Amino acid sequence: MPFEVWQPGMILTEERIASISPTWQDWTPVWTTSTGSATPSLGNAVLTCRYAVAATTCWGKFDVVFGSTTNFGASPTTGDNWRFSLPLAASIAHQEIGFAEINKSTAKRHVCRMRMTTTTDFELEIDTGAPDGLDTTADGANGGGKGLVDALSPWSNGGSGTTWASGYSIRGTFAYELAN
C-alpha cells in the first residue's frame, strides 16, 4: 500500500499501519564507476546495507567492509569515480543525501559526503583530512586525497601498500526523497 496522509474517518488496519511504519530491509548495492570502465566487484566483502521507507522518504545505512577477494577496479588514473546504487530511485539527484566514513585505520579515515550523481546512484566526495592532522599526501596519495573516491584515492599513489585493501571500509547513513 503506498503512503497516504491520515484523514479523518480512516480505519486503523494492519495495512494502514504498515504504510506509515517503516520496515527495514536488506539491499545489495551495485558497485560501478562513473565511466563504466575498470568496474570493481565486491567479492567476499561484508555488507550490512539496509533501508526503510517512511512516507516519501528513503532512509538507509550503507556499511561495507572489503574482503580478500574484493576487486577495486584499479584504473591507471584517478577520475573513474566509484558509484554505488541506491535501494530505490530518488525524485531528483540531490547534492547531499548523507555522510559516510572511509576507513583505512584508526588514524587514516575521512568523512565523505554521499552525493547523488544520478537519481539511482551516489558517489563519495572526501570532505575532511585524517584525524592525525596529516593530509593523505603523507600516506602517498596523489592530489592530497581530496575529491571523489575512486580506486586510487584517497590513499594511493599506486605504490605497494598505498592502495585500497581487505579490511578497509565505507560506512554511512542517508535519506532522500523518493520518486513518485
N, C-alpha and C positions, 0 to 999 in steps of 0.2 A: 504494500500500500504506500503510495507516495505521500509526502508530507502535506498536511492540510492544517491551516490555522484552526485552533479550537474555537468553536462557535456555540452560542447558547443553544441548548436543546440537543446537543450531540450526546450520544450514549457511550459510556465507557465500555469498550470491548477489548479483548486480547489484541486484536489487530490494531486498534486505535493506540493502545499503549505501545505496541511495537513501532508504530510510525513516529512516536515522539520520544522514544527511548533509544539512544544509540546502542548498537550491539557491535562489539569489537570482533573483527575477523582478520585472519592472516591474508597476506598477499605477497607474491614474489615479484619484485621489480625486475624489469628487463633492463640490462646494462648495455648501453651502446656508446657511440661517440657522436660528436656534433657533425662530423663529416661522413660517418658511416664506415671509415677505414680503420684498420688496426683494432677491430672490435674485441673488447675484453670478454672474459667469461668468469662466472662466479666459482666454478669448480666445487670444492668442498667447503666453501665459506659458510659460516654460521649466520643465518638470517633470522632476525626477530622483527619482522616488518608487519605492522598491524594498522588497521584503520577502522573508523566508525563514522557513520553519517548521522547528523542531527539536523533536522530540517533541511536546509540547503547548503550546509557546511560539511566538508570532509575534514576530519581530524586524523592525524596519523603519527606513527612512530616508525622511524627508519633506523635500524640497527644491523650493521654488517661487520662481522669480524672475518677478515680474509684468511683463507686456508692455504695449505701447502700446494694444492693443485689449482689455485686461482691464477688466471692468466690476465695480466694487467693491460694487455694490448699495447705494449710498448711501441711507440712510434719514434721516428728519428728526430722529430722536433716537437716542441710544445705547440699548442694551438688546436689539437684534436681533442677537445674537451670531453670529459666523461659526462654522460647523460643517463639519468635513471627515470624509468616510467613511474607515473603516479597510479594509484589504485583506480581512480575514476577521472574522467575528463573535467576540466575546470571551465568556468564561464568565459574567462579571458586569461591570457598569460600574465599573471601577477608578477611584479618585480621582486616581491619578497613574500614567501609563504611560511618561513620559519628559519631556524638556525640549527646547524649541525657542528659537531666537533670531529675533525680528522685527527687521528691519534697514532703516532709512531711510538711514543714512550711517555712517561710521566712529564718529562721536560720538553718533549717535542710534540706539541699538539697545537692546533689552531682552531679558532672559531670561523665557521663559514656561513655565509648567507645562502639559504636554499632559494634559488631564483628560477622561476619558470621561464623556459625558452620557447616552449610551445604550450598548448593547453593540455598536453598529456605527459609532459616531461619536465624534470628540473635538473639544473646543474648547480655545482657548488662554487661559490666565489669566496676566496680567502679574505677575511676582514681583519685579522689580528696577527701580531707577532707571536712568538713562542713564549711560554711563561718564564723561561730562563732569561728573558730580556734580549736574547740574540735573535736577529733575523735569520731566516732559513739559509741565507747565503753562507753562514758559518757552518752549516751542515752540508754544504756543497751544492745548494740549489742555484740554478740559473735564474736571473731576473729577480732575485730576492724572495722567491716563493710567493709572489702576490698574483692575483687574478684568478681565473677559473682553473679548477683542478683537472689534471689530465694524468697520463701515465708517467710523465716526467716531473710534475710539480705537485706539491711544493718542495719535496725532499731532494730531488735528484738533479745531478749534472750528468747522469748516465754512467758514472763510475761505480765500481763494485762497492756494495754496502750503502749506497745512497739512493736506492730505488724502493718503491713500494714492495712490501714483503708480507709473508704469512704472519698473522698476529696483529697487523695494523688494522685500524677500524675506522668506520664512519658511523656516528650516532647522532640522530637529530629528531626534532618534532616539527610538525607543520599543521597548518589549517588554511583552507581556501574555499571559495565559493564554487559550488558545482554548476555545471552546465545544466540547462533546462532539460 
